[in-house]
Amino acid sequence: MNGLTARWAGVSQGGTVFSAAAAWPLLAHLADGAGGPARAELSEALGLPAGQAAGAARDLLTTLGALRGVDTALGCGRRARWS
């Protein structure tokens, strides 16, 4: 994840926010459907087997959705970016 984040940060312009909590579930769902070298690389980046990734991503998103204050934090980030 650190290498991927560094590449994204290197090409972004303006105010940018990166969140592993946002990127990790996306990569997990991609890993679940990937094959060959991509599946292995995504599995390594995620830190768990690709076959377990989608379920783990759903669990993470469910947990985050139940946390008090997450909606507010996301709303503040969006407002600051697009206002």
C-alpha positions in Angstrom: 0.0 0.0 0.0 2.8 2.4 0.7 4.3 2.2 -2.8 0.8 2.6 -4.3 0.1 5.6 -2.1 3.4 7.2 -3.0 2.7 6.8 -6.7 -0.7 8.4 -6.3 0.6 11.2 -4.2 3.4 11.9 -6.8 0.9 12.6 -9.6 -1.9 14.3 -7.7 -2.4 18.0 -7.8 -4.1 20.3 -5.3 -5.6 19.1 -2.0 -5.7 15.3 -1.8 -6.6 13.0 1.0 -5.6 9.3 1.0 -7.2 6.8 3.3 -6.3 3.1 3.6 -9.8 2.6 4.9 -11.1 3.7 1.5 -8.5 2.1 -0.7 -8.2 -1.3 1.0 -11.7 -2.5 0.5 -11.5 -1.5 -3.2 -8.3 -3.5 -3.6 -9.8 -6.4 -1.7 -12.7 -6.6 -4.1 -10.4 -6.4 -7.1 -8.2 -9.2 -5.6 -11.2 -11.4 -5.2 -11.9 -11.3 -9.0 -8.3 -11.1 -10.2 -6.2 -13.9 -11.6 -2.6 -14.7 -12.2 0.1 -12.2 -11.2 -2.4 -9.5 -10.4 -4.2 -11.7 -7.8 -0.8 -12.5 -6.2 0.3 -8.9 -6.1 -3.0 -7.7 -4.6 -3.0 -10.5 -2.1 0.5 -9.4 -1.0 -0.5 -5.7 -0.8 -3.6 -6.6 1.3 -1.8 -9.0 3.6 -4.3 -11.9 3.3 -5.2 -14.5 0.7 -7.3 -13.1 -2.2 -10.0 -15.6 -1.6 -10.6 -14.1 1.8 -10.4 -10.5 0.6 -13.9 -9.6 -0.4 -15.4 -11.0 2.8 -12.9 -9.1 4.9 -13.7 -5.9 2.9 -17.4 -6.3 3.6 -16.7 -6.8 7.3 -14.5 -3.7 7.4 -17.1 -1.6 5.6 -19.8 -2.9 7.9 -17.7 -2.0 11.0 -16.8 1.4 9.7 -20.5 2.1 8.9 -21.5 1.3 12.4 -18.9 3.7 14.0 -20.2 6.9 15.4 -18.7 9.9 13.7 -17.6 8.3 10.4 -20.4 10.1 8.4 -19.4 13.4 9.9 -15.7 12.9 9.2 -16.5 11.9 5.6 -18.9 14.9 5.2 -16.3 17.3 6.5 -13.7 16.0 4.0 -16.1 16.3 1.1 -17.2 19.7 2.1 -13.6 21.0 2.4 -12.7 19.6 -1.0 -15.7 20.7 -3.1 -16.7 24.0 -1.5 
